[in-house]
Amino acid sequence: MTPLLQVRDLGKSYGRHIGCADVSLDLWPGEVMGIVGESGSGKSTLLACMAGHVVPDRGQVIFDTRADGPRDTVSMSEPARRMLGRTDWAFVHQHARDGLRMGVSAGGNVGERLMAVGARHYGDIRATATDWLGRVEIDAGRIDDRPATFSGGMQQRLQIARNLVTGPRLVFMDEPTGGLDVSVQARLLDLLRGLVRRMGLSAVIVTHDLAVVRLLADRLMVMKDGRVVETGLTDQVLDDPQHGYTQLLVSSVLQV
């Protein structure tokens, strides 16, 4: 079996500051990888480089495309990378407003992504949007309401519907539960876990919250100062951390 995503020696610096350095990983079909670390550890820079939002200084991000097999997305043309971002890839932002069109209705937000891949029949688009609102627990009666009228949790669920409606194979998530109340986080995590499993999605989740990766991630990567210091099965890393930095992260949570 070929990995869905292969990252090889990825690096990005901002002057003297190292964003990420020499990061390599394989992500398999249907697998969820968690990336954790404190603020400034490099996890968000790594995610941005993998997702094509930031051009790395060096390294490769090889994705197993449907049509042409493994291709380095770093060297892809911009139009090809954008099309990948509309079809096989999705990106869930920490702040839902960054991933939504706030001046467009809820149904329009979901429908836009369908139209970007060629859908044109209004009735079919609206029916699919309605179905997806239901999947993310938003009442179908809100289909014509704008996201600005939604709560933070509803906005995040709408962003998830917008991203998943085209059936991507890989989803990047940047602190998907950040800034939400604890009760809202729990509901969102339960929703995400169900969608990931039912759709057989692969995902890369960046978070500072170890409870999030415990629930969602099959494997875990721990970053410090732009470098990977530990990696392994999630339960193994959290229950028996080997690196001193990971031990500190885990113990700090246990002490709260």
N, C-alpha and C positions, 0 to 999 in steps of 0.2 A: 504494500500500500504506500502511496505517495503522500507526504504531509500536505495538508491544505495550504499551510503557510510556512515558509522557511526564512528565518531572519539570520543573516550572516554578517558578523563583525560590524554591526551597525554603530555608527558614532556621529555625534553632533556636539560642537562646542560653540560657545558664544564668547569670543575673546579668550580670556584665560579661564572662564567658567566652563566646566565640563557638563554638558546636558546629559549625555549618555556615552558610554565608551565600550567598544568591542562586545556588544551584546549579540548573542546568538541563541536561537531557540527554534524548535519545531512544534507546530500546532497541528494536531491530527483532526480529521473530519469528526464532528460531533463532540469535540473536546472543549472545555472551558478552562482558560488559563487566567489566573489572578496575578496581578502585579501589585505589591505593597511596598510601603516605605514612607518615611516622614516627608513633610513638605521640603522640596529641594533635593529629593533623592534621585530625581531623573525619570520617575515613572511616567509623568505626563509628556515629557519630551520624547521618550521612547514611543509612547502611543501615537503621538502626532507624526513621528517619522514613519511608523509602520502604516498609518492610515493615509499617508500622502499629503498631510496638511503642512508638513515641514520637510524641506529637502535635506537629507542627511549629508554630512561631509564625506562619509565613506560607508561602504557596506552595501548589502543587497536585501531587498524584501521580495521574496519569490513566492508568487501565488499560483496555485494550480488552476488555471482558467479552464472553463468548459470547452472552449473552442481550440485553444492552442497549447494546452498543457501548461507546465510550469513556466512562468515569465517573470522577469525582474521588473516590478512595478516602478522602481526608482528611475529606470531608463525608459519607461513607457512615454509615449506622447501624452500631452496634457488632455486632449480629447478622449484618448483611450482610458486614461486613469479616471476621468470624470464619469465615463460610461460605467466603469467598474463600480464606482461609488454609488451609482443609481440602481445597479442590478445585483451583483453578488456581494457587495459590501454595504454595510450600514454603520452609522456613527451616532451613538446616543450621548449627547452632551450633558454635563452636570446641571447646567441651567437650561431648562426646557426652551426658554425664549431664544436661545442660540440655535436651536434646531427646528424652530417653527416659524411660519409666516404669521405674525400676530395680527395682520390686517385681513387675513383670509379665514373663512369659516373652518370649523373642525373637519367637516367632510372635504372641503377644498384642500386642506393640508394633506390629507391622505390621498385624495385624488390626483394632486399634482405629481406625486411620485409615479403613479400609474401612467399618467400622461407622458412623463419623461421617458418611459420605455415603450411608448407607442399606442397606449389605450386611447380610444377616441369616442366610444359609444357612451353618452351621458348616463343612460339608465344603468348600464353595467358598472360604470365607475361609481355611481352613487350607491348601488347595491353592495359593491365590494367594500366601500367606505363604511357603510352601515354595519356590515358584518364585522369589520375590524374594530369599530367602536365597541361593539358588544364583546369582542374578545379581550379588550383591555378594560372592560367594566365601566364604559361610559354609556349612559342612556342614549338610545338612538334619537330621542327627541331633542338632543343637543347638537345634532349634526350641522345645523345652520348657525349655531352660535360661534362667536369668535373666541379664540383661546384666552384672550384677556379677561373673559368672564369666568374662567375656570380657576379652581384652586391649584396650588403648586403641584399637588399629587396628580390631579387630573391632567394638567399640562404635560407632566412627565409621561403619563400613560398615553396621551395623544402623540407625543413625540415617538414613543415606541411603536405605535400603530403605523405612523407615517413611515418609519424605517423598515418595518417588517412586511409591509403589504406586498412588496415585489418578491418576497421569498429569497432574501439573501442567504448566502451560505456562511458568511463571516460578519460578526457584529463587534465593533469596537465600542466600549463603554467607558466613559470618563467620569468617575465618581457618580454613578447613576442615582444614588440615594442621598447625595450630599445636600445639605440644607433643608431636608424634609423632617417633619416631626417623626418621633420614634414609631408611633402607631401607623403613620403613613408609609414609613420605610418598610415596616414588616409586610404590609399589604402589597407594596410594589415588589419586594423581593420574592414573595410567594408567586406573584403573577409572572415575574421574569423567569423564575425556575421552571414553572409550568410550560411557558412558551418555548424556552430553550430545549427542554426535553421533547416536547411534542413535535417541534419542527426539526429536531436533529441539528440545531445550530452549533457552529463553532463560535467561540467568543473570547475576546481578550478584555478583561475587566481591570481597570486601574482604580484603586481605592486605598484609603488609609484605615478603613474599618475592617478588622480581621473577622468580624462576625459575617460580613458580606461574603468574603471569599470562602469562609467555612461552609456557608450555605450553598454557594453557586459554583465554586471552582473545583475542578478535578485536580489540577496541579497549581503550584504556587511558586512565584519568583519574588525574592526579596531584594530590593535595591537600596544602595547607600552610596552617596556621592557619585552618582551616575554609573555605578557598576553593580553587577549582579553578585551578591555575596552568598546566596543560598537558593537552591531550587529543589523541588521534589513534590511528591504527592501532598496535597493540602493538609490532610490530617496528620501525616507523618511530620511535616515541617512544624505545624502548630503544636503538636503534642510532644515532640522531641526535637526542638530546635538545636542545631549544631553550632551555628555561628553566634558569636557573642552579641552582635547587633540584633539578630532575630530573637535571641533570648530576652534582650531588653524590651523589644517590641511586645512580645507575648506577655512578659511579666508586668509591663505597664498596664495592659488591658486587665489582667487578673487582679491588679491592685485597685482598680476603679470601683 
